[in-house]
Amino acid sequence: MKSDRNYQSILNHLSIIPVSYLQQIDTYLTNLTKEINQKKQNRTTILELAGSWNDLSESDFEDFLCITKKVSEDMFNKEIEIYLENNI
């Protein structure tokens, strides 16, 4: 299995690293683990938010999409108007 080979490769690399560098490696791995856990938490939060749309009726969801689209278009148009005003 590929993950077993990767694990073994990492262990082989670790075995040749001088002890004086092990603290740096431990710090790096700790930070990597925190980042991975944060990404898992973000994914869970996003999926919970996405799941909340299931509670909306079809018409409410359509209204939400229309409002979101209009706000996006309005924001985009304002940016263009500002850009044009500054360059005229």
N, C-alpha and C positions, 0 to 999 in steps of 0.2 A: 504494500500500500504506500502511496506517495507521502502521506502525512508521517508515516513511520520513518521513511527515508529522510524527510526534512528534520524531524525531531533528532534523529541520530546525527545528522550533519551538524545541527546546532550544538549538540553535546560535544562532538569532535572539535568544533571550533572553540568552544568554551575551555576544553581541556588544555589548549595550547596558549591561552591568554594568561599573561602574568597576573599574579594575585593583586598587584597594585592597581589594576584596571577593573577588578571585579565590582568595586563600589559604584563606579560609573555605569557599568552594565546593569547592575541591580537598580540604580536610579532610572535608567532608560526603560527597563522592563516594567518598573512600577508605573511610570508615566504612560507607557503604552497600554498597560492594563486599565488605568483610569480612563484613557481616551476610548478604549473599546467599550467599557462599561457605560460611559456617557453616550456613545453612539447607540447602544442598546436601549438606553433610557429614552433617548430622542425618538427612536423608532417606535417604541411603545407608546409614547405620547402622541406621535403623529397618527398612529393607527387608532388610538382612542378617539382623537379628533375626527378622523375620517369615519369612524363608526358612528359618531354622533349624528351624522347626516342621515343615518337610517331612521332616526326618529322624526325626520321632517316628512310632511306630506309631499306628494309630487308637485303640487302647485306652489307650496312654500319653497321647495328646492329650486323650481324654475324661477321664482321671484328672486331668490338669492343669486342665482347665476346671472340674471338680467342686471341686477343692481351692481354686482361685482364687475361685469363687463362694462357698464356705463361709467363706473368710477375709474376703471382702468383707462378707458378712452378719454375721459375728462382730464386725468392726470397727464396722459401723453400729449393731448392738445395744448395744455398749459405750458408744458416744457417747450413745445415748438413755438408758441406765441412769445414766450420769454426770450427764446433764442433769436427770433426774428426781430423783436423790439430792440434788442441790444446790438444787432448788426445793421440796422437801417440807418 
